[in-house]
């Protein structure tokens, strides 16, 4: 396989698959960001893990709790979350961790590996220097590279056993387009200039001035508007406009200035530049988008089936008594 970033990584990221199935393709960046943020702080030594504690078994093989603790440190983020929400998040991360370990074991049987050259190429591709890998993650260069290696192994397993087999046909794209026409209609829109002010009396005075001479709208906006655009024209689709503003704004004629409108305790004047009517999109315009949506859906389903098949061969069991949180995930004790 090429030492450039694997096509599966780009395809999976582009598809935007859910976190649980994404399986950390950009682990290197996440760890590096953490290291960059902490490089000027004195690092406290981590507590010694209980090496005898088992968090789960995969096909009867024990998984040490210490390895899940490291995974949590890399993936849980910095936000303080407590109670049931914390239990839910940690349960999902544990399930994700175990499925990653399951894929890692599958990689051995499939004779899938990642070379040092591939790791070097991947790190170059995402802009991580040799010096940065020395500090990344606080565990040293080799531990960091091993995490990157595992992340790339997961991607190779998915690419070679799942994504490479996912196909989206022209017929499927056409059928999807035909059955869901509402998704492929450009909404109507308006191009507007605005004046945003806090003073109702000033808004009324400006409205009187502009009613007699709409050509001064940009001038008055530059002088009085507190909006950053200072009267520059901008397009808004109907969905982007607050509900109470849609009818009066779409009722304007080109060049016309609106009455004073109130929204969020501020006062607004708009000038209509032009209207854009709703338009039907043709298949050529949306073909790529449909292909990606279908690839995402089929890829997710294929990965679910692949993992389900692996679980039949290597059952996952969680040791709930070893967990310092209330586990609510998918696996039994």
Residue frames as qw, qx, qy, qz and C-alpha x, y, z in Angstrom:
[[0.000, 0.888, 0.460, 0.000, 0.00, 0.00, 0.00],
 [0.334, 0.697, -0.045, 0.633, 1.14, 3.55, -0.70],
 [0.468, -0.233, -0.486, 0.700, 2.87, 5.43, 2.08],
 [0.167, -0.290, -0.073, -0.940, 0.59, 8.42, 1.49],
 [0.434, 0.007, 0.569, -0.699, -2.49, 8.69, 3.67],
 [0.214, 0.168, 0.951, 0.145, -4.73, 5.73, 2.91],
 [0.232, -0.243, -0.480, -0.811, -7.71, 6.39, 0.61],
 [0.438, -0.506, -0.743, -0.032, -9.99, 4.83, 3.19],
 [0.303, -0.413, -0.413, 0.753, -9.11, 7.53, 5.68],
 [0.072, 0.110, -0.187, -0.973, -10.04, 10.33, 3.31],
 [0.375, -0.282, -0.686, -0.556, -13.21, 8.53, 2.20],
 [0.434, -0.485, -0.725, 0.226, -14.31, 7.78, 5.77],
 [0.186, -0.366, -0.264, 0.873, -13.64, 11.34, 6.95],
 [0.162, -0.014, -0.388, -0.907, -15.45, 12.77, 3.93],
 [0.408, -0.383, -0.762, -0.325, -18.44, 10.58, 4.71],
 [0.274, -0.446, 0.298, -0.798, -18.64, 11.95, 8.24],
 [0.677, -0.241, -0.687, -0.110, -19.43, 8.59, 9.81],
 [0.589, -0.761, -0.060, -0.267, -20.41, 8.59, 13.50],
 [0.121, -0.760, 0.591, -0.243, -17.65, 8.81, 16.10],
 [0.780, -0.284, 0.529, -0.177, -18.17, 5.27, 17.28],
 [0.894, 0.315, 0.294, 0.125, -17.42, 3.88, 13.82],
 [0.356, 0.896, -0.251, 0.083, -14.78, 6.42, 12.82],
 [0.931, -0.244, -0.025, 0.269, -12.29, 4.78, 15.18],
 [0.372, -0.836, 0.175, 0.363, -9.89, 7.72, 15.52],
 [0.791, 0.453, 0.152, 0.381, -8.21, 8.06, 12.10],
 [0.264, 0.770, -0.170, 0.556, -6.64, 11.34, 13.21],
 [0.767, -0.575, -0.213, 0.187, -5.38, 10.14, 16.57],
 [0.648, 0.056, -0.058, 0.757, -1.98, 11.65, 15.83],
 [0.035, 0.558, 0.113, 0.821, -3.43, 15.14, 15.53],
 [0.597, -0.699, -0.243, -0.310, -5.50, 14.76, 18.70],
 [0.818, -0.392, -0.153, 0.392, -2.53, 13.60, 20.74],
 [0.513, 0.229, 0.021, 0.827, -0.29, 16.25, 19.26],
 [0.168, -0.703, -0.176, -0.668, -2.76, 19.02, 20.07],
 [0.730, -0.656, -0.189, -0.031, -2.84, 17.82, 23.65],
 [0.775, -0.174, -0.057, 0.605, 0.95, 17.78, 23.84],
 [0.299, 0.471, 0.102, 0.823, 1.26, 21.27, 22.30],
 [0.370, -0.758, -0.187, -0.503, -1.16, 22.65, 24.87],
 [0.777, -0.629, -0.028, 0.008, 0.77, 21.17, 27.79],
 [0.799, 0.302, -0.209, 0.476, 4.41, 21.48, 26.71],
 [0.143, 0.590, -0.300, 0.736, 5.03, 24.52, 28.93],
 [0.664, -0.555, 0.132, -0.483, 3.44, 22.96, 32.00],
 [0.067, -0.413, 0.882, -0.216, 5.07, 20.64, 34.48],
 [0.727, -0.074, -0.542, -0.414, 3.54, 17.21, 33.96],
 [0.579, -0.429, 0.548, -0.425, 2.48, 15.35, 37.09],
 [0.088, 0.215, -0.963, -0.138, 3.38, 11.65, 37.04],
 [0.689, -0.178, -0.373, -0.595, 0.32, 9.49, 36.36],
 [0.677, -0.389, 0.503, -0.371, -0.86, 7.13, 39.08],
 [0.027, -0.299, 0.939, 0.168, 0.51, 3.62, 38.80],
 [0.719, -0.002, -0.317, -0.618, -2.10, 1.42, 37.08],
 [0.700, -0.221, 0.622, -0.274, -3.36, -1.78, 38.60],
 [0.251, 0.411, -0.765, -0.429, -1.81, -4.20, 36.12],
 [0.104, 0.057, 0.989, -0.088, -3.86, -7.12, 37.47],
 [0.432, 0.445, 0.430, -0.656, -7.25, -5.50, 36.74],
 [0.215, 0.152, 0.810, 0.524, -9.10, -6.83, 33.71],
 [0.329, 0.270, 0.080, -0.901, -11.65, -4.55, 32.03],
 [0.814, 0.322, 0.023, -0.483, -12.95, -7.14, 29.58],
 [0.544, -0.188, 0.767, 0.284, -12.15, -10.27, 27.60],
 [0.574, 0.551, -0.266, -0.544, -12.12, -10.65, 23.82],
 [0.821, 0.254, -0.492, -0.139, -12.41, -14.23, 22.73],
 [0.885, -0.390, -0.212, 0.137, -11.40, -15.22, 26.24],
 [0.619, 0.206, -0.196, 0.732, -8.23, -13.08, 26.16],
 [0.314, -0.762, -0.386, 0.415, -8.05, -10.53, 29.02],
 [0.298, 0.706, 0.094, 0.635, -7.81, -6.82, 28.28],
 [0.459, -0.256, -0.470, 0.709, -6.01, -4.93, 31.08],
 [0.068, -0.895, -0.417, 0.140, -7.80, -1.97, 32.60],
 [0.371, -0.597, 0.165, 0.692, -4.62, 0.10, 32.34],
 [0.291, 0.108, 0.608, 0.731, -4.87, 0.09, 28.54],
 [0.022, -0.748, -0.605, -0.272, -8.42, 1.45, 28.72],
 [0.331, -0.805, -0.183, 0.457, -7.27, 4.16, 31.15],
 [0.338, -0.307, 0.387, 0.801, -4.73, 5.33, 28.57],
 [0.134, 0.423, 0.703, 0.556, -7.44, 5.25, 25.90],
 [0.172, -0.845, -0.498, 0.092, -9.72, 7.38, 28.08],
 [0.357, -0.654, 0.046, 0.665, -6.93, 9.90, 28.63],
 [0.266, -0.089, 0.557, 0.782, -6.45, 10.21, 24.85],
 [0.052, -0.358, -0.721, -0.591, -10.11, 10.41, 23.90],
 [0.198, -0.648, -0.699, 0.228, -12.30, 11.70, 26.72],
 [0.111, 0.749, 0.171, 0.630, -11.45, 15.41, 26.30],
 [0.273, 0.153, -0.477, 0.821, -10.94, 18.06, 28.95],
 [0.440, -0.444, -0.126, -0.770, -14.56, 18.95, 29.82],
 [0.109, -0.091, 0.835, -0.531, -15.71, 18.05, 33.32],
 [0.632, -0.161, -0.432, -0.623, -18.78, 15.82, 33.03],
 [0.165, -0.189, 0.830, -0.497, -20.42, 14.09, 35.97],
 [0.627, 0.135, 0.476, -0.602, -23.22, 11.72, 36.82],
 [0.779, 0.316, 0.533, -0.092, -25.20, 9.72, 34.30],
 [0.541, 0.823, -0.127, -0.117, -23.80, 11.66, 31.35],
 [0.065, -0.705, 0.706, 0.022, -20.25, 10.76, 32.38],
 [0.625, -0.089, 0.770, -0.096, -21.24, 7.09, 32.72],
 [0.738, 0.584, 0.301, -0.152, -22.83, 7.13, 29.25],
 [0.367, 0.852, -0.365, -0.082, -19.81, 8.73, 27.59],
 [0.224, -0.559, 0.798, -0.036, -17.34, 6.37, 29.27],
 [0.736, 0.134, 0.646, -0.150, -19.52, 3.39, 28.37],
 [0.692, 0.710, 0.070, -0.112, -19.51, 4.41, 24.72],
 [0.168, 0.808, -0.565, -0.010, -15.76, 4.95, 24.79],
 [0.506, -0.325, 0.794, -0.088, -15.27, 1.53, 26.35],
 [0.791, 0.391, 0.456, -0.115, -17.37, -0.10, 23.61],
 [0.515, 0.833, -0.193, -0.056, -15.41, 1.79, 20.96],
 [0.153, -0.702, 0.695, -0.038, -12.11, 0.80, 22.59],
 [0.660, -0.101, 0.739, -0.087, -13.09, -2.87, 22.66],
 [0.764, 0.579, 0.275, -0.077, -14.19, -2.85, 19.03],
 [0.285, 0.858, -0.427, -0.032, -10.89, -1.27, 18.07],
 [0.366, -0.482, 0.794, -0.058, -9.09, -4.04, 19.93],
 [0.781, 0.252, 0.555, -0.140, -11.29, -6.54, 18.11],
 [0.634, 0.770, -0.048, -0.053, -10.27, -5.05, 14.76],
 [0.015, -0.782, 0.623, -0.015, -6.64, -5.06, 15.85],
 [0.598, -0.202, 0.773, -0.062, -6.86, -8.78, 16.58],
 [0.770, 0.524, 0.347, -0.111, -8.55, -9.33, 13.23],
 [0.326, 0.868, -0.348, -0.137, -5.66, -7.55, 11.52],
 [0.323, -0.521, 0.788, 0.050, -3.27, -10.24, 12.72],
 [0.676, 0.183, 0.713, -0.044, -5.36, -12.99, 11.16],
 [0.597, 0.772, 0.208, -0.062, -5.64, -11.00, 7.93],
 [0.730, -0.051, 0.161, 0.662, -1.86, -10.39, 7.92],
 [0.162, 0.883, 0.172, 0.405, -2.41, -6.63, 7.88],
 [0.618, -0.460, -0.157, 0.618, 0.38, -4.47, 9.26],
 [0.179, 0.979, 0.029, 0.090, 1.72, -0.92, 9.07],
 [0.781, 0.147, -0.139, 0.591, 5.39, -0.28, 8.43],
 [0.388, -0.582, -0.129, 0.703, 7.59, 2.42, 9.95],
 [0.205, 0.034, 0.430, 0.878, 7.78, 4.01, 6.52],
 [0.158, -0.608, -0.643, -0.438, 3.98, 4.31, 6.40],
 [0.403, -0.754, -0.393, 0.338, 3.93, 5.93, 9.85],
 [0.372, -0.351, 0.138, 0.849, 6.63, 8.40, 8.77],
 [0.078, 0.268, 0.565, 0.776, 4.71, 9.23, 5.58],
 [0.261, -0.722, -0.621, -0.160, 1.44, 9.72, 7.47],
 [0.418, -0.687, -0.241, 0.543, 3.04, 12.04, 10.04],
 [0.270, -0.148, 0.318, 0.897, 4.66, 14.07, 7.25],
 [0.019, -0.461, -0.677, -0.574, 1.32, 14.24, 5.48],
 [0.329, -0.813, -0.473, -0.083, -0.45, 15.76, 8.50],
 [0.159, 0.817, -0.163, 0.530, 2.47, 18.07, 9.29],
 [0.743, -0.663, 0.091, -0.012, 3.91, 16.45, 12.44],
 [0.343, 0.758, -0.529, 0.166, 7.64, 16.99, 12.78],
 [0.721, 0.069, -0.631, 0.279, 10.18, 14.61, 14.30],
 [0.125, 0.224, -0.526, 0.811, 10.63, 16.93, 17.27],
 [0.564, -0.235, 0.061, -0.789, 6.93, 17.09, 17.96],
 [0.853, -0.100, -0.473, -0.197, 6.63, 13.31, 18.14],
 [0.441, 0.190, -0.678, 0.556, 9.21, 13.30, 20.94],
 [0.128, -0.065, 0.496, -0.856, 6.85, 15.25, 23.24],
 [0.548, -0.160, -0.386, -0.725, 3.46, 14.13, 21.92],
 [0.781, -0.322, -0.467, -0.262, 1.11, 12.54, 24.40],
 [0.394, -0.727, 0.426, -0.367, 3.61, 12.83, 27.26],
 [0.934, -0.194, 0.294, -0.060, 4.57, 9.16, 26.85],
 [0.402, -0.489, 0.622, 0.461, 7.52, 9.51, 24.53],
 [0.334, 0.462, -0.512, -0.643, 8.11, 9.06, 20.83],
 [0.139, 0.080, -0.966, -0.202, 7.75, 5.28, 20.59],
 [0.180, 0.397, 0.804, -0.404, 4.47, 5.16, 22.53],
 [0.350, 0.590, 0.050, -0.726, 3.11, 7.92, 20.31],
 [0.299, 0.383, -0.697, -0.527, 4.17, 6.12, 17.13],
 [0.024, 0.098, 0.994, -0.048, 2.61, 2.89, 18.38],
 [0.318, 0.528, 0.558, -0.556, -0.74, 4.64, 18.81],
 [0.383, 0.580, -0.289, -0.658, -0.46, 6.05, 15.30],
 [0.121, 0.218, -0.928, -0.278, 0.42, 2.57, 14.02],
 [0.181, 0.306, 0.899, -0.257, -2.69, 1.06, 15.63],
 [0.368, 0.608, 0.236, -0.663, -4.88, 3.83, 14.23],
 [0.352, 0.514, -0.546, -0.560, -3.59, 3.14, 10.72],
 [0.017, -0.034, 0.998, 0.058, -4.03, -0.60, 11.18],
 [0.348, 0.462, 0.664, -0.475, -7.71, -0.03, 12.01],
 [0.417, 0.643, -0.101, -0.634, -8.06, 1.97, 8.81],
 [0.192, 0.369, -0.829, -0.374, -6.36, -0.72, 6.74],
 [0.187, 0.180, 0.952, -0.165, -8.68, -3.38, 8.15],
 [0.397, 0.607, 0.432, -0.536, -11.72, -1.27, 7.30],
 [0.321, 0.629, -0.386, -0.593, -10.37, -0.38, 3.87],
 [0.167, 0.309, -0.892, -0.284, -9.40, -3.89, 2.82],
 [0.026, 0.195, 0.973, -0.123, -12.28, -5.80, 4.41],
 [0.174, 0.652, 0.613, -0.411, -15.15, -3.28, 4.27],
 [0.200, 0.754, 0.006, -0.626, -14.78, -0.07, 2.27],
 [0.024, -0.370, 0.729, 0.575, -13.08, -1.64, -0.72],
 [0.100, 0.255, 0.945, 0.177, -16.18, -3.78, -1.21],
 [0.200, 0.665, 0.495, -0.523, -18.72, -0.95, -0.93],
 [0.204, 0.134, 0.569, 0.785, -20.03, 0.12, -4.33],
 [0.305, 0.584, 0.382, -0.648, -22.63, 2.73, -5.27],
 [0.422, 0.281, 0.708, 0.491, -24.15, 2.17, -8.70],
 [0.065, -0.053, -0.263, -0.961, -25.52, 4.77, -11.11],
 [0.410, -0.429, -0.687, -0.419, -28.93, 3.15, -10.74],
 [0.462, -0.520, -0.588, 0.414, -28.87, 3.59, -6.97],
 [0.182, -0.228, -0.066, 0.954, -27.98, 7.27, -7.35],
 [0.226, -0.187, -0.478, -0.828, -30.80, 7.86, -9.85],
 [0.471, -0.483, -0.727, -0.129, -33.32, 6.00, -7.68],
 [0.387, -0.446, -0.454, 0.667, -32.33, 8.02, -4.59],
 [0.034, -0.102, 0.133, 0.985, -32.67, 11.27, -6.54],
 [0.327, -0.286, -0.616, -0.657, -36.08, 10.31, -7.92],
 [0.513, -0.497, -0.700, 0.013, -37.56, 9.18, -4.59],
 [0.414, -0.629, -0.350, 0.557, -36.42, 12.17, -2.50],
 [0.363, 0.643, 0.276, 0.615, -37.00, 15.27, -4.64],
 [0.295, -0.936, -0.145, -0.125, -37.43, 17.63, -1.68],
 [0.707, -0.524, 0.144, 0.453, -33.79, 17.15, -0.72],
 [0.524, 0.002, 0.422, 0.740, -32.61, 18.47, -4.07],
 [0.132, 0.845, 0.405, 0.324, -34.48, 21.75, -4.37],
 [0.358, 0.130, -0.207, 0.901, -32.58, 25.03, -3.93],
 [0.107, -0.704, -0.606, 0.354, -34.64, 27.13, -1.47],
 [0.200, 0.860, 0.214, 0.418, -35.76, 30.63, -2.36],
 [0.585, -0.321, -0.196, 0.719, -33.49, 33.36, -1.09],
 [0.103, 0.976, 0.164, 0.097, -33.08, 37.12, -0.84],
 [0.600, 0.153, -0.144, 0.772, -30.02, 39.31, -1.17],
 [0.281, -0.901, -0.322, -0.070, -30.25, 42.07, 1.44],
 [0.303, 0.398, -0.365, 0.786, -28.46, 45.02, 2.91],
 [0.522, -0.665, -0.534, 0.035, -29.17, 45.71, 6.56],
 [0.033, 0.574, -0.335, 0.746, -28.86, 48.43, 9.18],
 [0.659, -0.423, -0.606, 0.143, -28.82, 47.15, 12.75],
 [0.039, 0.501, -0.282, 0.818, -29.25, 49.67, 15.58],
 [0.284, -0.250, -0.807, 0.453, -30.22, 49.75, 19.27],
 [0.088, 0.315, 0.300, -0.896, -32.24, 53.00, 19.30],
 [0.323, 0.566, 0.757, 0.053, -35.84, 52.90, 18.06],
 [0.149, 0.886, 0.164, -0.406, -36.07, 56.66, 17.55],
 [0.101, -0.585, 0.578, 0.559, -32.94, 56.62, 15.37],
 [0.320, 0.137, 0.894, 0.282, -34.34, 53.68, 13.43],
 [0.291, 0.755, 0.566, -0.158, -37.56, 55.64, 12.74],
 [0.059, 0.848, -0.153, -0.504, -35.61, 58.69, 11.56],
 [0.198, -0.358, 0.770, 0.490, -33.45, 56.60, 9.24],
 [0.365, 0.398, 0.836, 0.094, -36.55, 54.90, 7.85],
 [0.252, 0.865, 0.292, -0.321, -38.00, 58.31, 6.96],
 [0.047, -0.724, 0.456, 0.515, -34.76, 59.38, 5.25],
 [0.231, -0.180, 0.881, 0.371, -34.45, 56.16, 3.25],
 [0.428, 0.554, 0.700, -0.140, -38.11, 56.05, 2.25],
 [0.318, 0.891, 0.060, -0.318, -37.55, 59.25, 0.30],
 [0.373, 0.766, -0.513, -0.109, -34.08, 58.32, -0.99],
 [0.974, -0.172, 0.148, -0.014, -33.29, 54.54, -0.90],
 [0.719, 0.562, -0.243, 0.329, -30.00, 55.16, -2.74],
 [0.056, -0.738, 0.467, -0.484, -28.51, 56.41, 0.57],
 [0.918, -0.350, -0.090, -0.165, -28.91, 53.00, 2.28],
 [0.849, 0.104, -0.255, 0.451, -25.23, 52.00, 2.13],
 [0.186, 0.558, -0.243, 0.771, -24.13, 55.44, 3.26],
 [0.562, -0.570, 0.130, -0.585, -26.46, 55.36, 6.28],
 [0.966, -0.189, -0.176, 0.023, -25.43, 51.78, 7.09],
 [0.663, 0.292, -0.323, 0.609, -21.75, 52.71, 7.18],
 [0.031, -0.534, 0.248, -0.808, -22.53, 55.60, 9.49],
 [0.565, -0.394, 0.241, -0.684, -25.06, 54.07, 11.87],
 [0.921, -0.078, -0.311, -0.223, -25.20, 50.25, 11.70],
 [0.446, -0.639, 0.603, -0.173, -23.61, 48.26, 14.51],
 [0.963, 0.134, 0.235, -0.013, -23.56, 45.12, 12.34],
 [0.540, -0.451, 0.481, 0.524, -20.07, 44.12, 11.11],
 [0.561, 0.381, 0.593, 0.435, -21.19, 44.04, 7.46],
 [0.077, -0.493, 0.001, 0.867, -21.84, 47.83, 7.44],
 [0.533, 0.589, 0.125, -0.595, -24.53, 47.50, 4.81],
 [0.083, 0.371, -0.811, -0.445, -22.75, 45.10, 2.45],
 [0.785, 0.087, -0.216, -0.574, -25.14, 42.88, 0.48],
 [0.156, -0.257, 0.944, -0.138, -25.53, 39.30, 1.68],
 [0.591, -0.075, -0.609, -0.524, -27.68, 36.38, 0.56],
 [0.385, -0.140, 0.734, -0.542, -30.05, 34.65, 3.00],
 [0.286, -0.185, -0.875, -0.346, -32.03, 31.52, 2.25],
 [0.550, -0.515, -0.246, -0.610, -35.55, 31.38, 3.63],
 [0.828, -0.351, -0.421, 0.121, -34.46, 28.88, 6.32],
 [0.538, 0.065, -0.322, 0.776, -31.69, 31.20, 7.53],
 [0.140, -0.438, -0.005, -0.888, -34.06, 34.07, 8.26],
 [0.153, 0.110, 0.747, -0.638, -35.95, 34.28, 11.57],
 [0.129, 0.476, 0.859, 0.141, -39.54, 33.15, 11.03],
 [0.038, 0.806, 0.435, -0.399, -41.04, 36.54, 11.89],
 [0.048, -0.647, 0.290, 0.704, -38.86, 38.31, 9.29],
 [0.386, 0.072, 0.805, 0.444, -39.53, 36.03, 6.32],
 [0.280, 0.714, 0.638, 0.070, -42.88, 37.39, 5.17],
 [0.043, 0.941, 0.073, -0.327, -42.02, 41.13, 5.32],
 [0.270, -0.585, 0.547, 0.534, -38.64, 40.62, 3.62],
 [0.358, 0.146, 0.821, 0.420, -39.90, 38.43, 0.80],
 [0.240, 0.802, 0.539, -0.095, -42.69, 40.98, 0.22],
 [0.134, -0.745, 0.169, 0.631, -40.15, 43.73, -0.65],
 [0.711, 0.686, 0.128, 0.082, -39.53, 44.82, -4.21],
 [0.749, 0.138, -0.005, 0.648, -36.04, 45.35, -5.62],
 [0.255, 0.404, -0.083, 0.875, -34.46, 48.46, -4.08],
 [0.476, -0.687, -0.246, -0.491, -37.27, 48.89, -1.55],
 [0.108, 0.331, -0.679, 0.647, -36.51, 49.57, 2.12],
 [0.436, -0.406, -0.803, 0.013, -38.40, 47.62, 4.78],
 [0.437, -0.803, -0.074, -0.398, -40.31, 49.12, 7.70],
 [0.087, -0.576, 0.692, -0.426, -38.45, 49.14, 11.02],
 [0.856, -0.136, -0.471, -0.167, -38.39, 45.50, 12.15],
 [0.403, -0.662, 0.516, -0.366, -37.65, 44.36, 15.69],
 [0.925, 0.048, -0.377, 0.006, -35.71, 41.18, 16.43],
 [0.762, -0.156, -0.389, 0.493, -33.83, 40.09, 19.57],
 [0.320, -0.830, -0.250, 0.382, -34.46, 43.52, 21.18],
 [0.284, -0.358, 0.325, 0.828, -32.76, 45.34, 18.32],
 [0.485, 0.717, 0.248, -0.434, -34.10, 47.30, 15.36],
 [0.500, -0.077, 0.661, 0.554, -33.42, 46.49, 11.74],
 [0.501, 0.689, -0.014, -0.524, -33.88, 48.09, 8.35],
 [0.629, -0.016, 0.685, 0.367, -33.38, 46.03, 5.22],
 [0.416, 0.621, -0.238, -0.621, -33.04, 46.90, 1.57],
 [0.862, 0.192, 0.469, 0.013, -33.82, 44.23, -0.98],
 [0.084, -0.541, 0.597, 0.586, -31.10, 43.86, -3.62],
 [0.533, 0.185, -0.613, -0.554, -32.72, 40.92, -5.43],
 [0.810, -0.127, 0.413, -0.397, -34.81, 37.79, -4.96],
 [0.182, 0.331, -0.892, -0.248, -33.78, 34.28, -5.94],
 [0.820, -0.065, -0.050, -0.567, -36.63, 31.88, -6.59],
 [0.705, -0.254, 0.656, -0.086, -36.58, 28.25, -5.50],
 [0.527, 0.537, -0.535, -0.384, -35.12, 25.99, -8.15],
 [0.982, -0.053, 0.166, -0.072, -35.13, 22.29, -8.84],
 [0.179, -0.664, 0.679, 0.256, -31.64, 20.82, -9.05],
 [0.844, 0.336, -0.324, -0.265, -30.83, 18.31, -11.76],
 [0.971, -0.216, 0.011, 0.103, -29.09, 15.00, -11.16],
 [0.690, 0.443, -0.179, 0.543, -25.76, 16.23, -12.52],
 [0.081, -0.754, 0.232, -0.609, -25.66, 18.97, -9.86],
 [0.618, -0.538, 0.378, -0.431, -26.15, 16.62, -6.92],
 [0.907, 0.171, -0.382, -0.054, -24.70, 13.34, -8.16],
 [0.436, 0.377, -0.637, 0.512, -21.52, 13.55, -6.07],
 [0.358, -0.350, 0.450, -0.739, -23.46, 14.45, -2.94],
 [0.895, -0.073, -0.012, -0.439, -25.79, 11.47, -3.38],
 [0.788, 0.285, -0.523, 0.156, -22.87, 9.12, -4.00],
 [0.168, 0.381, -0.644, 0.642, -21.25, 10.21, -0.74],
 [0.594, -0.252, 0.312, -0.697, -24.50, 9.86, 1.22],
 [0.946, 0.059, -0.170, -0.269, -25.10, 6.38, -0.12],
 [0.625, 0.366, -0.599, 0.341, -21.47, 5.37, 0.42],
 [0.153, -0.406, 0.572, -0.697, -21.72, 6.53, 4.03],
 [0.784, -0.145, 0.193, -0.572, -24.90, 4.54, 4.65],
 [0.939, 0.189, -0.275, -0.078, -23.67, 1.37, 2.94],
 [0.438, 0.468, -0.615, 0.461, -20.22, 1.64, 4.55],
 [0.379, -0.385, 0.511, -0.669, -21.76, 1.97, 8.00],
 [0.907, -0.034, 0.081, -0.412, -23.96, -1.07, 7.42],
 [0.827, 0.350, -0.426, 0.113, -21.07, -3.12, 6.05],
 [0.177, 0.481, -0.650, 0.561, -18.86, -2.27, 9.02],
 [0.641, -0.285, 0.371, -0.609, -21.65, -3.22, 11.42],
 [0.966, 0.111, -0.105, -0.209, -21.95, -6.61, 9.72],
 [0.623, 0.469, -0.541, 0.313, -18.18, -7.13, 9.71],
 [0.112, -0.448, 0.625, -0.629, -17.87, -6.38, 13.43],
 [0.811, -0.151, 0.212, -0.524, -20.90, -8.57, 14.18],
 [0.917, 0.248, -0.313, -0.015, -19.20, -11.45, 12.38],
 [0.357, 0.487, -0.625, 0.495, -16.00, -10.89, 14.34],
 [0.443, -0.388, 0.471, -0.657, -17.97, -10.99, 17.60],
 [0.948, -0.015, -0.071, -0.310, -19.30, -14.42, 16.70],
 [0.803, 0.299, -0.426, 0.290, -15.71, -15.66, 16.53],
 [0.419, 0.099, -0.499, 0.752, -14.37, -13.61, 19.45],
 [0.348, -0.768, -0.512, -0.166, -17.07, -12.80, 22.01],
 [0.141, 0.459, -0.302, 0.824, -16.65, -9.58, 24.00],
 [0.564, -0.629, -0.534, 0.047, -17.45, -9.62, 27.72],
 [0.033, 0.701, -0.223, 0.677, -17.13, -6.59, 30.02],
 [0.528, -0.232, -0.670, 0.467, -15.97, -6.98, 33.63],
 [0.202, -0.801, -0.249, -0.505, -18.41, -4.50, 35.19],
 [0.697, -0.673, -0.178, 0.172, -17.00, -5.01, 38.70],
 [0.666, -0.112, 0.062, 0.735, -13.67, -3.59, 37.54],
 [0.204, 0.572, 0.292, 0.739, -15.20, -0.32, 36.33],
 [0.192, -0.297, -0.459, 0.815, -15.35, 2.84, 38.47],
 [0.340, 0.158, -0.086, -0.923, -18.46, 4.02, 36.58],
 [0.650, 0.264, 0.594, -0.394, -21.91, 2.65, 35.79],
 [0.111, -0.175, 0.773, 0.600, -21.52, 0.76, 32.52],
 [0.581, 0.469, 0.413, -0.521, -24.48, 1.04, 30.12],
 [0.186, 0.503, -0.624, -0.569, -22.91, -0.24, 26.93],
 [0.748, 0.233, -0.366, -0.503, -23.61, -3.11, 24.58],
 [0.565, 0.255, -0.781, 0.073, -21.74, -5.99, 26.19],
 [0.798, -0.515, -0.173, -0.260, -22.71, -8.34, 28.97],
 [0.393, -0.716, 0.553, -0.161, -20.67, -9.40, 31.96]]
